[in-house]
Amino acid sequence: MQYFKCDDIGELKDYVGCKFDRAQQGKCLKMTQPVIIQSFKDEFGIQLNKNIKIPEVPGKMSMKSDVNNEMDAVGQRQY
């Protein structure tokens, strides 16, 4: 406002399809895109509150990889 002519219209709540919510005295910011999420639900037939089953327990690998995952000195994966 010091350099440009601006109007202070308060806290940012909505911008270009994104919704902004502050929590914990302004320490956290939650950004959502409800319109695009709804369009995905409509397009792909996603039902609300539907339990989705995954094939494995979260955090558990079902099989080991043959790839060597060690890093070299510059942080590149060695294969």
C-alpha positions as CSV (number, residue, x, y, z in Angstrom):
1,M,0.0,0.0,0.0
2,Q,3.0,2.2,0.5
3,Y,4.1,1.9,-3.2
4,F,0.8,1.1,-5.1
5,K,-2.8,2.3,-4.9
6,C,-4.6,-0.7,-3.1
7,D,-7.7,-1.3,-1.1
8,D,-7.5,-3.4,2.0
9,I,-10.4,-5.8,1.7
10,G,-9.5,-8.0,4.7
11,E,-8.3,-11.5,5.0
12,L,-7.8,-13.7,1.9
13,K,-10.6,-16.3,1.9
14,D,-10.9,-17.2,-1.8
15,Y,-8.6,-16.7,-4.9
16,V,-8.8,-18.2,-8.4
17,G,-10.8,-21.3,-7.2
18,C,-8.7,-21.9,-4.1
19,K,-10.2,-21.5,-0.6
20,F,-8.0,-20.4,2.3
21,D,-8.7,-21.2,6.0
22,R,-6.5,-20.1,8.9
23,A,-6.3,-22.0,12.1
24,Q,-4.5,-21.9,15.4
25,Q,-4.4,-18.1,15.7
26,G,-3.1,-17.7,12.1
27,K,-0.2,-20.2,12.5
28,C,-1.7,-22.7,10.0
29,L,-3.1,-22.2,6.6
30,K,-5.3,-24.7,4.8
31,M,-5.7,-24.3,1.1
32,T,-8.3,-26.4,-0.8
33,Q,-9.8,-26.5,-4.3
34,P,-13.3,-27.6,-3.7
35,V,-14.6,-26.9,-7.3
36,I,-11.9,-29.0,-9.0
37,I,-12.3,-31.8,-6.5
38,Q,-16.0,-31.8,-7.1
39,S,-15.4,-32.0,-10.9
40,F,-13.1,-35.0,-10.4
41,K,-15.7,-36.7,-8.3
42,D,-18.3,-36.1,-11.0
43,E,-16.1,-37.1,-13.9
44,F,-14.7,-40.2,-12.4
45,G,-17.8,-41.3,-10.4
46,I,-16.1,-41.0,-6.9
47,Q,-18.6,-41.5,-4.1
48,L,-18.4,-39.6,-0.9
49,N,-17.5,-41.5,2.3
50,K,-16.6,-44.6,0.3
51,N,-13.9,-46.7,2.0
52,I,-11.1,-47.4,-0.5
53,K,-9.1,-50.6,0.1
54,I,-5.4,-50.6,-0.7
55,P,-3.6,-53.9,-1.4
56,E,-1.0,-53.6,1.3
57,V,-0.5,-52.3,4.8
58,P,0.6,-48.6,4.7
59,G,4.4,-48.4,5.2
60,K,5.1,-52.0,4.3
61,M,6.7,-53.1,1.0
62,S,5.4,-56.3,-0.4
63,M,8.5,-57.1,-2.4
64,K,12.1,-55.9,-2.5
65,S,13.5,-54.0,-5.4
66,D,16.7,-55.1,-7.2
67,V,17.7,-51.5,-7.6
68,N,20.6,-50.3,-5.4
69,N,19.2,-47.2,-3.6
70,E,22.5,-46.0,-2.2
71,M,23.5,-42.4,-2.9
72,D,26.8,-41.3,-4.3
73,A,28.8,-38.3,-3.1
74,V,26.7,-35.8,-5.2
75,G,23.3,-37.2,-4.2
76,Q,22.6,-39.1,-7.4
77,R,21.1,-42.6,-7.2
78,Q,23.4,-45.3,-8.2
79,Y,21.8,-48.0,-10.4
